[in-house]
Amino acid sequence: MIRRPPRSTLSSSSAASDVYKRQPFIRSLLVNAGHREGIKPGHAAVTGDGLIGRVASAGERSSRVLLISDLNSRIPVLVEGSRARAMLAGDNTRRPRLTFFSANVEIEIGSRIVTSGHGGMFPTGIAIGTVTEIGDAGIRIQPFSKPDRLEYIRLVDFGLSGIIDEKHGLETQRHGAVQ
């Protein structure tokens, strides 16, 4: 069963996106929507294919989206079918890895990975990708969304309090992370 917030708490804003300075340790996008459009840190960044990341900081007219492949990205997920819980951890490669899963869980290549709803950041069931590699390097996921081919993304407020509070986002903005 998929838990979704009541419709009245769901709001979204479409934003055109441009890649923000490709750097070796930062996987993010700069989007042209910010506080003026109601965007706040913690909003989900999605495409028609699935989750691409979350808003890390928001300025008046722009926001920075932390991609799921970023080294600082951690997302509680489920393996569809088995309903096994795990953590999707970015490591600055194109294919993030699954961590913190039970040793007795069977995960197969081709298994679909979705958000679990734990931690209050995203609701259950947002598509992320599929398992493409199981080996010595761990379990790797191929995301459905391709960040280097994006023109438009949707920033969505699912009405969840999550792990990012508004105070943290405002502090980031005051210190000049995104203007």
C-alpha positions as CSV (number, residue, x, y, z in Angstrom):
1,M,0.0,0.0,0.0
2,I,1.4,3.4,-1.0
3,R,1.1,6.1,1.7
4,R,0.5,9.5,0.1
5,P,-0.2,12.8,1.8
6,P,-3.7,14.3,1.4
7,R,-4.1,16.1,-1.9
8,S,-4.4,19.5,-0.3
9,T,-0.8,19.3,1.0
10,L,0.7,18.5,-2.4
11,S,2.1,21.4,-4.4
12,S,4.6,21.7,-7.2
13,S,6.4,24.1,-9.4
14,S,8.0,23.5,-12.8
15,A,11.4,24.9,-13.3
16,A,13.8,25.0,-16.2
17,S,17.2,23.6,-15.2
18,D,20.8,24.4,-16.1
19,V,23.7,22.3,-15.0
20,Y,25.6,24.2,-12.3
21,K,29.4,23.9,-12.5
22,R,30.4,20.3,-13.0
23,Q,32.9,19.7,-10.2
24,P,34.5,16.5,-9.0
25,F,32.7,16.5,-5.6
26,I,29.5,18.3,-6.4
27,R,26.7,16.7,-8.4
28,S,24.0,19.4,-8.5
29,L,21.8,21.4,-10.8
30,L,21.0,25.1,-10.6
31,V,17.3,25.7,-11.4
32,N,15.6,29.0,-12.1
33,A,12.9,28.7,-9.4
34,G,13.3,29.8,-5.8
35,H,11.5,31.3,-2.8
36,R,9.5,33.5,-5.1
37,E,7.9,30.4,-6.6
38,G,7.5,28.8,-3.2
39,I,10.5,26.5,-3.4
40,K,12.2,25.4,-0.1
41,P,15.0,23.1,0.8
42,G,13.8,19.5,1.0
43,H,11.4,19.7,-2.0
44,A,11.8,16.6,-4.3
45,A,13.2,17.1,-7.8
46,V,11.5,14.7,-10.2
47,T,11.3,14.1,-13.9
48,G,8.8,12.0,-15.9
49,D,11.2,9.1,-15.3
50,G,11.5,9.4,-11.5
51,L,13.5,11.0,-8.7
52,I,16.5,13.0,-9.6
53,G,17.4,14.6,-6.3
54,R,16.2,17.2,-3.7
55,V,16.4,20.9,-3.2
56,A,19.5,21.5,-1.0
57,S,19.3,25.3,-0.9
58,A,17.0,28.0,-2.3
59,G,17.5,31.7,-3.0
60,E,15.0,34.2,-4.1
61,R,15.0,33.3,-7.8
62,S,17.1,30.1,-8.0
63,S,17.7,26.8,-6.1
64,R,20.4,24.2,-6.0
65,V,19.3,20.6,-6.5
66,L,21.5,17.9,-4.9
67,L,21.4,14.9,-7.3
68,I,20.9,11.3,-6.1
69,S,24.4,10.5,-7.4
70,D,26.1,13.2,-5.2
71,L,28.5,11.9,-2.4
72,N,26.3,13.7,0.2
73,S,23.0,12.1,-1.0
74,R,21.4,9.3,1.1
75,I,17.8,8.2,0.4
76,P,15.9,5.5,2.2
77,V,14.6,3.0,-0.4
78,L,12.7,-0.2,-1.0
79,V,13.5,-3.0,-3.4
80,E,10.1,-3.6,-5.1
81,G,9.0,-7.2,-4.9
82,S,10.9,-8.2,-1.8
83,R,10.0,-4.9,0.0
84,A,13.5,-5.0,1.5
85,R,14.7,-1.7,2.9
86,A,18.1,-0.2,2.1
87,M,19.8,3.1,1.7
88,L,20.7,4.6,-1.7
89,A,24.1,6.3,-1.3
90,G,25.5,8.6,-4.0
91,D,29.3,8.3,-4.5
92,N,29.8,10.8,-7.4
93,T,29.5,8.1,-10.1
94,R,26.6,7.8,-12.5
95,R,25.3,4.7,-10.6
96,P,24.7,5.1,-6.9
97,R,24.9,2.1,-4.7
98,L,22.7,0.3,-2.2
99,T,23.9,0.1,1.4
100,F,22.6,-0.9,4.8
101,F,20.4,-3.8,3.7
102,S,19.9,-7.0,5.5
103,A,22.4,-9.8,4.7
104,N,19.6,-12.4,4.2
105,V,17.8,-10.3,1.6
106,E,17.9,-11.5,-2.0
107,I,18.4,-8.6,-4.5
108,E,18.5,-9.4,-8.2
109,I,19.7,-7.6,-11.2
110,G,16.7,-5.8,-12.7
111,S,15.0,-5.2,-9.4
112,R,13.2,-1.9,-9.3
113,I,14.2,0.6,-6.6
114,V,11.7,3.2,-5.1
115,T,11.6,5.6,-2.2
116,S,10.6,4.0,1.1
117,G,8.9,6.9,2.8
118,H,11.2,6.5,5.9
119,G,12.8,9.6,7.3
120,G,10.0,11.8,6.1
121,M,11.8,13.2,3.1
122,F,9.9,11.6,0.3
123,P,6.6,9.6,0.2
124,T,6.7,5.8,-0.6
125,G,6.9,4.7,-4.2
126,I,8.7,7.3,-6.2
127,A,10.7,5.5,-8.9
128,I,14.5,5.8,-8.7
129,G,16.1,3.1,-10.9
130,T,17.0,-0.6,-11.3
131,V,19.7,-2.8,-10.0
132,T,22.3,-3.2,-12.7
133,E,25.3,-4.7,-10.9
134,I,25.9,-7.0,-8.0
135,G,29.5,-7.7,-7.2
136,D,32.6,-6.8,-5.2
137,A,31.9,-3.1,-5.7
138,G,28.5,-3.6,-4.1
139,I,25.0,-3.3,-5.6
140,R,24.8,-0.5,-8.2
141,I,21.6,1.2,-9.4
142,Q,21.0,2.7,-12.8
143,P,18.8,5.7,-12.2
144,F,15.8,6.2,-14.6
145,S,16.5,9.9,-14.9
146,K,19.6,11.1,-16.8
147,P,20.8,14.4,-15.3
148,D,23.0,15.3,-18.3
149,R,19.9,15.2,-20.6
150,L,17.6,17.4,-18.5
151,E,15.9,20.5,-19.7
152,Y,12.9,20.6,-17.3
153,I,12.4,19.2,-13.8
154,R,9.5,19.4,-11.4
155,L,10.2,20.5,-7.8
156,V,7.5,19.0,-5.6
157,D,6.5,19.7,-2.0
158,F,4.9,16.5,-0.7
159,G,4.0,18.2,2.6
160,L,6.3,16.1,4.7
161,S,8.4,17.6,7.4
162,G,11.4,15.4,6.6
163,I,14.9,15.8,7.8
164,I,15.5,19.3,6.4
165,D,14.0,22.1,8.4
166,E,13.2,25.6,7.1
167,K,15.6,27.2,9.5
168,H,18.5,25.2,8.0
169,G,17.5,26.3,4.5
170,L,17.3,29.9,5.5
171,E,20.8,29.8,7.2
172,T,22.2,28.4,3.9
173,Q,20.6,31.2,2.0
174,R,22.0,33.9,4.3
175,H,25.5,32.5,4.0
176,G,25.3,32.9,0.2
177,A,25.1,29.3,-1.0
178,V,22.5,30.3,-3.7
179,Q,21.4,33.8,-4.4
